[in-house]
Amino acid sequence: MKKIIGVRFKPAGKVYDFDCGVFVLKRGDHVIVETEKGLGLGMVAVPSVSIGKKVSDKPLKKVFRLASKEDFIQKEKNVGSEKHAYAFCQKCITDLGLKMNLFAVESAFDASQLTFFFTSDGRIDFRHLVKMLVKRFRVRIEMKQVGIRNQAKICGGIGRCGRMICCSSFMEKFDPVSIRLAKEQGMSLNPTKISGQCGRLMCCLTFEHETYQELRKKFPKIGKTVKTAGGKGCVIRHNVICGRITVRLDDGSEMETELDKIISEKK
């Protein structure tokens, strides 16, 4: 039987499976693993699990060794190289007049490759830029155009809730978000209030959607006539979280009441 572990290379990044071989590892350990781009430094996110023969037929890269002090020193050197590469590339973009937004540079662990992340409204001819980068750094250069949501995930930041934005703190992938979720949760449809730092609808709208759907089953539909302590009226609003509804009475006034204090009535 094989033993596999889950390794994460970035905070809130995707977890990849590796064959841990003879190593006994626990969550939080730092390891050097074999990747398609050479050796990489990652952290154990999922402890070792034994897998059956059928599952073990799937080829997995192996854990090369535990990370050493020298590996962390190399990591720090890479961070310095990334900052230098970012500054130089940004200057080249300005000189060439390219309409692209460079926001991050990532170095391979062995410093054999630099990946430049950018956003742009359309396709960019960056061939001359790549030649300038290769001439300067003498390593393999990769230009990677990503979406605005991926930019927010890589750069991070603080959301309107006052906490680290979800995509850079724990989300591994993006789920589709629609304006319908905001409507069903009774939120303001003002774009500035329901959009995240990326300018797209906030990912957190999807987190409580199922809960809202389940709670709303107990509520009379909007427009339904109900009896309240103040008389008959028409339901105009739901407060799902607090378990209350707002009713417009026959005399035109509005009142808010608890859900268990109203009696539905057929139209």
C-alpha positions as CSV (number, residue, x, y, z in Angstrom):
1,M,0.0,0.0,0.0
2,K,1.1,3.5,-0.8
3,K,0.9,6.4,1.6
4,I,0.0,9.8,0.2
5,I,0.0,13.3,1.6
6,G,-1.5,16.6,0.5
7,V,1.0,19.4,-0.1
8,R,0.2,23.0,-0.6
9,F,2.7,25.4,-2.1
10,K,0.9,28.7,-1.5
11,P,-1.5,29.9,1.3
12,A,-5.0,29.0,0.2
13,G,-3.5,27.3,-2.9
14,K,-4.6,24.0,-4.3
15,V,-3.6,20.8,-2.4
16,Y,-1.6,18.3,-4.5
17,D,-1.1,14.6,-3.7
18,F,2.3,13.2,-3.3
19,D,3.8,9.8,-2.5
20,C,5.4,10.2,0.9
21,G,7.4,7.0,0.7
22,V,9.2,6.1,3.9
23,F,8.8,9.6,5.4
24,V,6.5,10.0,8.5
25,L,5.0,13.4,8.1
26,K,2.4,15.5,9.9
27,R,0.4,18.6,9.0
28,G,2.6,21.7,9.0
29,D,5.8,19.9,8.0
30,H,7.8,21.5,5.2
31,V,9.0,19.2,2.5
32,I,10.9,19.3,-0.8
33,V,8.9,17.4,-3.5
34,E,9.3,16.5,-7.1
35,T,7.1,18.6,-9.5
36,E,6.8,19.0,-13.2
37,K,9.0,22.1,-13.0
38,G,11.7,20.5,-10.8
39,L,12.0,20.5,-7.0
40,G,9.5,22.6,-5.0
41,L,9.1,23.7,-1.4
42,G,5.7,23.0,0.1
43,M,3.9,22.5,3.4
44,V,2.0,19.3,4.3
45,A,-1.7,20.3,4.4
46,V,-3.2,16.8,4.6
47,P,-1.5,14.1,6.8
48,S,-0.5,10.7,5.2
49,V,-3.3,8.3,4.2
50,S,-2.9,4.7,3.1
51,I,-4.5,4.0,-0.3
52,G,-5.5,0.8,-1.9
53,K,-3.9,-0.9,-4.9
54,K,-6.5,0.4,-7.5
55,V,-6.0,4.0,-6.4
56,S,-2.2,3.5,-6.1
57,D,-2.0,2.7,-9.8
58,K,-2.2,6.4,-10.4
59,P,1.4,7.8,-10.8
60,L,2.3,10.3,-8.1
61,K,5.3,12.4,-7.7
62,K,7.4,11.7,-4.6
63,V,8.5,13.6,-1.5
64,F,12.2,14.1,-2.1
65,R,13.2,15.0,1.5
66,L,12.3,17.2,4.5
67,A,13.1,20.9,4.1
68,S,16.3,22.1,5.6
69,K,17.6,25.5,6.8
70,E,19.3,26.0,3.5
71,D,16.0,25.5,1.7
72,F,14.5,28.4,3.6
73,I,17.5,30.5,2.8
74,Q,17.0,29.7,-0.9
75,K,13.4,30.7,-0.5
76,E,14.4,34.1,0.8
77,K,16.8,34.6,-2.0
78,N,14.0,33.8,-4.5
79,V,11.8,36.4,-2.8
80,G,14.6,39.0,-3.4
81,S,14.9,37.9,-7.0
82,E,11.2,38.2,-7.5
83,K,11.2,41.8,-6.3
84,H,14.1,42.7,-8.6
85,A,12.5,41.0,-11.6
86,Y,9.2,42.8,-10.9
87,A,10.8,46.2,-10.9
88,F,12.8,45.5,-14.0
89,C,9.8,44.1,-15.9
90,Q,7.6,47.0,-14.9
91,K,10.2,49.4,-16.3
92,C,10.3,47.4,-19.6
93,I,6.5,47.5,-19.9
94,T,6.5,51.2,-19.4
95,D,9.3,51.7,-22.0
96,L,7.6,49.5,-24.5
97,G,4.2,51.1,-23.9
98,L,2.4,47.7,-23.4
99,K,-1.1,47.9,-22.0
100,M,-0.8,45.2,-19.4
101,N,-1.0,45.2,-15.6
102,L,1.9,43.3,-14.0
103,F,1.1,42.4,-10.4
104,A,3.3,39.4,-9.3
105,V,6.4,37.5,-10.2
106,E,7.1,33.9,-9.0
107,S,10.4,32.2,-9.1
108,A,10.9,28.4,-9.3
109,F,12.5,27.0,-6.2
110,D,15.8,26.3,-8.0
111,A,15.7,29.8,-9.6
112,S,15.6,28.2,-13.1
113,Q,12.4,30.0,-14.1
114,L,10.6,33.2,-13.6
115,T,6.8,33.5,-14.1
116,F,5.3,36.9,-14.6
117,F,1.6,37.3,-13.8
118,F,-0.4,40.1,-15.4
119,T,-3.9,41.1,-16.4
120,S,-5.0,42.8,-19.6
121,D,-8.2,43.7,-21.5
122,G,-7.1,41.8,-24.5
123,R,-4.2,39.9,-26.0
124,I,-0.7,41.3,-25.7
125,D,2.3,40.9,-28.0
126,F,5.0,40.5,-25.4
127,R,7.6,38.8,-27.5
128,H,10.0,41.7,-27.3
129,L,9.5,42.0,-23.5
130,V,10.4,38.3,-23.1
131,K,13.6,38.8,-25.1
132,M,14.5,41.7,-22.7
133,L,13.8,39.6,-19.6
134,V,15.8,36.6,-20.9
135,K,18.7,38.8,-21.7
136,R,18.7,40.2,-18.2
137,F,18.0,37.2,-16.1
138,R,19.3,34.3,-18.2
139,V,16.6,31.9,-17.1
140,R,13.4,30.5,-18.6
141,I,10.7,33.2,-18.7
142,E,6.9,32.5,-18.6
143,M,4.3,35.2,-19.1
144,K,0.9,34.3,-17.6
145,Q,-2.2,36.3,-18.2
146,V,-4.9,35.7,-15.6
147,G,-8.3,37.0,-14.7
148,I,-9.1,39.7,-12.2
149,R,-10.3,37.3,-9.6
150,N,-7.0,35.4,-9.7
151,Q,-5.2,38.7,-9.3
152,A,-7.1,39.3,-6.0
153,K,-6.3,35.7,-4.9
154,I,-2.5,36.2,-5.5
155,C,-2.2,39.7,-4.1
156,G,-4.6,39.3,-1.1
157,G,-6.1,42.2,0.8
158,I,-8.7,43.1,3.4
159,G,-12.4,42.7,2.5
160,R,-15.3,45.0,3.6
161,C,-15.9,42.6,6.5
162,G,-12.5,43.6,7.9
163,R,-10.9,40.2,7.4
164,M,-8.5,38.8,4.8
165,I,-10.4,38.2,1.6
166,C,-11.7,34.6,1.3
167,C,-10.0,33.7,-2.0
168,S,-6.5,34.4,-0.6
169,S,-7.1,32.9,2.9
170,F,-8.9,29.6,2.4
171,M,-10.6,29.2,-1.0
172,E,-8.9,26.7,-3.4
173,K,-11.1,27.4,-6.4
174,F,-13.7,29.9,-7.6
175,D,-17.4,29.0,-7.7
176,P,-19.8,30.9,-10.0
177,V,-21.5,33.8,-8.4
178,S,-24.7,35.4,-9.8
179,I,-26.7,38.5,-8.9
180,R,-29.6,36.1,-8.1
181,L,-27.8,35.1,-4.9
182,A,-27.7,38.7,-3.7
183,K,-31.5,39.1,-4.5
184,E,-32.4,36.0,-2.6
185,Q,-30.4,37.1,0.4
186,G,-32.2,40.5,0.4
187,M,-29.0,42.4,-0.1
188,S,-28.7,45.8,-1.7
189,L,-28.1,45.5,-5.4
190,N,-25.7,48.5,-5.3
191,P,-22.6,47.1,-7.1
192,T,-20.2,48.9,-4.7
193,K,-21.8,47.1,-1.8
194,I,-21.8,43.5,-3.2
195,S,-18.6,43.6,-5.1
196,G,-15.2,42.4,-3.8
197,Q,-11.8,44.0,-4.3
198,C,-11.6,42.3,-7.8
199,G,-14.7,44.2,-8.9
200,R,-16.7,41.0,-9.3
201,L,-19.6,39.8,-7.0
202,M,-18.3,38.8,-3.6
203,C,-17.5,35.0,-3.4
204,C,-19.1,34.9,0.1
205,L,-22.5,35.3,-1.4
206,T,-22.3,31.5,-2.2
207,F,-21.4,30.4,1.3
208,E,-24.9,30.9,3.0
209,H,-27.0,30.4,-0.1
210,E,-28.2,26.9,0.9
211,T,-29.0,28.1,4.4
212,Y,-31.1,31.0,3.0
213,Q,-33.0,28.6,0.7
214,E,-33.7,26.2,3.6
215,L,-34.9,28.9,6.0
216,R,-37.0,30.6,3.3
217,K,-39.2,27.5,2.9
218,K,-40.9,28.4,6.2
219,F,-41.8,31.9,5.0
220,P,-45.0,32.9,3.1
221,K,-44.2,34.2,-0.4
222,I,-43.9,37.9,-1.2
223,G,-47.4,39.2,-2.1
224,K,-49.2,36.6,0.0
225,T,-52.0,37.8,2.3
226,V,-51.5,37.0,6.0
227,K,-53.2,37.8,9.3
228,T,-51.2,39.7,12.0
229,A,-51.9,41.2,15.3
230,G,-52.5,44.5,13.5
231,G,-54.9,43.0,10.9
232,K,-54.7,41.6,7.4
233,G,-51.8,42.6,5.1
234,C,-49.6,41.6,2.2
235,V,-46.1,40.3,2.7
236,I,-43.6,42.7,1.2
237,R,-40.2,41.7,2.8
238,H,-38.4,38.8,4.4
239,N,-35.8,39.0,7.2
240,V,-34.7,35.4,6.9
241,I,-31.9,35.5,9.4
242,C,-34.0,37.1,12.2
243,G,-37.1,35.1,11.3
244,R,-39.3,38.2,10.7
245,I,-41.4,39.5,7.9
246,T,-42.6,42.9,6.9
247,V,-46.3,43.3,6.1
248,R,-48.2,46.1,4.4
249,L,-51.6,46.4,6.1
250,D,-54.8,47.2,4.4
251,D,-54.7,50.8,5.7
252,G,-51.3,51.3,3.9
253,S,-49.1,51.2,7.0
254,E,-46.2,48.7,7.4
255,M,-45.4,46.5,10.3
256,E,-42.7,44.0,11.1
257,T,-43.6,40.8,13.0
258,E,-42.1,37.5,13.9
259,L,-42.8,34.6,11.6
260,D,-44.5,32.5,14.2
261,K,-47.0,35.2,15.0
262,I,-48.6,35.4,11.6
263,I,-51.3,33.1,10.0
264,S,-51.2,32.5,6.3
265,E,-54.4,32.9,4.4
266,K,-55.3,31.7,0.9
267,K,-56.0,34.4,-1.7
